[in-house]
Amino acid sequence: MVTEFESYSPDDTYGFGYELGSKALPGQVFILKGDLGAGKTVFTQGFAAGLGIKDSVNSPTFTILQIYDEGRLTLYHFDVYRIGDISEMDEIGFDDYVYSDGVCLIEWGDLISDILPDEYFWVEITKDPEKGFDYRHISIRPAGE
């Protein structure tokens, strides 16, 4: 089942992330797809808050992985934009995180599609300048749909 959401502000995007985070289940994996500046980090900040995480959440572009463990579920936040070779994911123990009881958000996850688990959710965030500078369309669908 596909879920569609229209965001007209960063607060809307944050709020939608919050709602999803508050309902997240252990072992879920979310792949975030969207252009630079689309709102992936704002969405993730809301998601983390929905899990009860109070730490500042930023994109782990240069560290690949940030772990937030003070919420009701541990959040593993990946940004694989700068991965040079998929084998780098083995080096950081990717499977240990993605098959854990925590929840994973993976920015640019389409770059590592060969090693993603069978079940995950695509979260695609797109802009539409004709609808306004802050407008975002967010679509969530299970893998394979």
Buried (B, 14 or more C-beta within 10 A) or exposed (E): EEEEBEBEBBEBBBBBBBEBBBEBEEBBBBBBBBEEEBBBBBBBBBBBBBBBBEEEBEBBEEEBBBEBEEBBBBBBBBBBBEBEEBEBBEEBEBEEBBEBEBBBBBBBBBBBEEEBEEEBBBBBBBBEEEEEEBBBBBBBBEBEE
